[in-house]
Amino acid sequence: MIAFMSSSSQNLTQKVFSSFFLLFLYLPTTGWAATFCGEVLDSYDFEAGVFAGPDPDHLPTRINAYVDRRVQHEVLKGELTPDEARFFMQTAIGEMHLFQSIAENCKREPESGIRLIDRLIEPHMKPAHLHEEKTERGNRAAENFLPVLFKTCQEFWMETDSLNLCSLEVMQRHPDHPIAKDEALQVDIINGTMTGFEAQARHGDGDTTYRITAEGTVTEFHEE
């Protein structure tokens, strides 16, 4: 009887030990597995602002895949439209400098896991915020296009004749430096002469019209 009890007790002890050992293998510990932020800090080059190391694409690919899943989840929940999700992935995520933000936050919280990304992107995924970002981006595109157009017209007059009219069609067909325009950008050259040059631009995503004069000054234009 004593031998039987001893054998049963020994088997129970072995089973408990085996279960504990298996559980120990699956539990992430700092000794066996690096945290997400640990990987980031080992790989991110703060001076250059890029991921480096032996496999520089590993973490950017992993981060982008994680963000993509999070965004698609918001679409499935109906929190974001497909168009808003597309805009976020194509533009907003780049403008918020996600990789740099992750690295900076990992400096402050080195034990953080990949869910750190949620805190960084969630405020930027709100429809109202995305609409604001899209509007600002459209306005910048319109405002920034006019000085490029003005410079190209100046070069056109120098190469040909100052009496020639500068038109958008001529600038787009220029053999040496054709001017490219976003399809969503509505541009009108009101006066194509060198002395009276005047043009305006408005982007389909923006809410502001901009105008440039022969002096090269860009201002917001409001119809009276």
C-alpha positions in Angstrom: 0.0 0.0 0.0 2.8 2.4 0.9 4.6 1.6 -2.4 1.4 2.2 -4.4 0.8 5.6 -2.7 4.4 6.5 -3.3 4.2 5.6 -7.0 0.9 7.6 -7.5 2.4 10.6 -5.7 5.5 10.4 -7.9 3.4 10.2 -11.1 1.3 13.2 -10.0 4.4 15.2 -9.3 5.8 14.4 -12.7 2.5 15.4 -14.4 2.4 18.7 -12.5 6.1 19.4 -13.4 5.5 18.6 -17.1 2.5 20.9 -17.2 4.4 23.7 -15.5 7.3 23.2 -17.9 5.1 23.4 -21.0 3.4 26.5 -19.6 6.8 28.0 -19.0 7.7 27.5 -22.6 4.7 29.3 -23.9 4.8 32.2 -21.5 6.7 35.2 -23.0 9.5 36.3 -20.7 12.1 38.9 -21.1 14.7 36.2 -20.8 13.4 34.2 -23.7 11.6 36.6 -26.0 12.3 40.3 -26.8 9.4 42.7 -26.5 8.2 44.5 -29.6 9.8 47.7 -28.4 13.0 45.8 -27.7 13.1 44.8 -31.4 12.3 48.4 -32.4 15.1 49.9 -30.3 17.5 47.3 -31.6 16.7 48.0 -35.2 15.7 51.7 -35.5 18.4 54.2 -36.4 17.3 57.4 -34.7 19.8 59.6 -36.5 18.8 58.4 -40.0 15.2 57.9 -39.1 15.0 54.4 -40.6 15.0 50.8 -39.6 18.4 49.2 -40.0 20.1 46.0 -38.9 20.5 42.7 -40.7 16.8 42.7 -41.8 15.7 46.3 -42.2 12.4 45.4 -43.8 11.2 43.0 -41.1 9.7 45.4 -38.7 8.3 47.9 -41.3 6.5 44.9 -43.0 5.2 43.6 -39.6 4.0 47.1 -38.6 2.3 47.8 -41.9 0.5 44.4 -41.8 -0.7 45.1 -38.2 -2.0 48.5 -39.2 -3.7 47.1 -42.2 -5.5 44.6 -40.1 -6.6 47.2 -37.6 -7.9 49.5 -40.4 -9.8 46.7 -42.1 -11.3 45.8 -38.8 -12.6 49.4 -38.5 -14.1 49.0 -42.0 -15.8 45.8 -41.1 -17.3 47.4 -38.0 -18.6 50.3 -40.1 -16.5 52.9 -38.3 -14.6 53.7 -41.5 -15.6 53.8 -45.1 -13.4 52.0 -47.7 -12.4 55.4 -49.1 -11.4 56.7 -45.6 -9.4 53.5 -45.0 -7.7 53.9 -48.4 -6.8 57.5 -47.6 -5.5 56.6 -44.2 -3.2 53.9 -45.5 -2.0 55.8 -48.6 -1.4 59.2 -47.1 -2.3 59.9 -43.4 -0.1 57.1 -42.0 2.9 58.6 -43.8 2.2 62.1 -42.7 2.0 61.1 -39.1 5.5 59.6 -39.4 4.4 56.3 -37.8 7.8 54.6 -37.6 9.4 57.5 -35.8 6.5 57.9 -33.4 6.7 54.2 -32.5 10.5 54.5 -31.9 10.1 57.6 -29.8 7.4 56.0 -27.7 9.4 52.8 -27.3 12.2 54.9 -25.8 9.8 56.0 -23.1 8.1 52.6 -22.7 10.7 50.0 -23.7 8.5 47.1 -22.4 5.6 47.9 -24.6 4.1 45.4 -27.0 2.8 45.9 -30.5 -0.5 47.2 -29.2 1.4 50.4 -28.6 0.6 51.1 -32.3 -3.2 51.2 -31.5 -2.7 54.2 -29.2 -0.8 56.0 -31.9 -3.1 55.5 -34.8 -6.6 55.5 -33.2 -6.9 59.3 -32.9 -5.9 59.6 -36.6 -8.5 57.0 -37.8 -11.5 59.0 -36.7 -13.7 60.0 -39.7 -13.7 63.7 -38.7 -10.0 63.8 -38.4 -9.5 62.0 -41.7 -11.8 64.5 -43.4 -9.9 67.4 -41.9 -6.6 65.8 -43.1 -7.9 65.2 -46.6 -9.2 68.8 -46.8 -5.8 70.2 -45.6 -4.0 68.0 -48.0 -6.2 69.2 -50.9 -5.7 72.8 -50.0 -1.9 72.4 -49.8 -1.9 70.7 -53.2 -3.7 73.7 -54.7 -1.6 76.3 -53.0 1.7 74.6 -53.8 0.8 74.1 -57.5 0.5 77.8 -58.4 4.1 78.8 -57.8 5.2 75.8 -59.9 2.9 77.0 -62.7 4.1 80.6 -62.3 7.8 79.5 -62.6 7.1 77.3 -65.6 5.3 80.2 -67.4 8.2 82.5 -66.6 10.6 80.0 -68.2 8.2 79.7 -71.2 8.3 83.5 -71.8 12.1 83.6 -71.5 12.5 80.8 -74.0 9.9 82.1 -76.5 8.5 85.6 -76.4 7.0 87.6 -73.5 4.0 88.4 -75.7 3.0 84.8 -76.0 0.1 83.6 -73.8 1.0 81.0 -71.2 -1.7 78.3 -71.1 -2.0 75.2 -69.0 -2.3 73.1 -72.2 1.0 74.6 -73.5 2.7 73.9 -70.1 1.6 70.3 -70.0 3.0 69.7 -73.5 6.4 71.5 -72.9 9.1 69.3 -74.3 11.8 70.0 -71.7 9.9 70.4 -68.4 6.2 69.6 -68.8 4.1 70.5 -65.8 2.1 67.6 -64.2 -1.3 68.2 -62.5 -3.4 66.1 -60.2 -6.6 65.2 -61.9 -8.6 66.4 -58.9 -6.9 69.8 -59.2 -9.0 72.4 -61.0 -6.6 75.1 -62.5 -7.6 78.1 -64.5 -5.2 80.7 -66.1 -7.4 83.8 -66.1 -4.7 86.0 -67.7 -1.9 84.3 -69.6 0.2 87.4 -70.4 3.5 88.0 -68.6 2.6 91.4 -67.2 -1.0 90.6 -66.2 -0.6 86.9 -65.3 -3.3 85.6 -63.1 -4.3 82.0 -62.3 -6.3 80.1 -59.7 -6.4 76.6 -58.3 -8.8 74.5 -56.2 -8.5 70.8 -55.3 -11.5 68.5 -55.3 -10.7 67.5 -51.7 -10.1 71.0 -50.5 -12.4 73.8 -49.5 -10.3 76.8 -50.5 -9.5 78.5 -53.9 -6.0 80.1 -54.3 -5.0 82.7 -56.7 -1.6 83.9 -58.0 -0.7 87.2 -59.7 2.1 88.5 -62.0 4.0 89.3 -58.8 4.1 85.7 -57.9 2.0 86.2 -54.8 -0.4 83.4 -53.7 -3.5 84.3 -51.7 -6.7 82.8 -50.8 -9.5 83.8 -53.1 -13.0 84.5 -51.9 -15.8 85.3 -54.4 -17.7 88.4 -53.4 
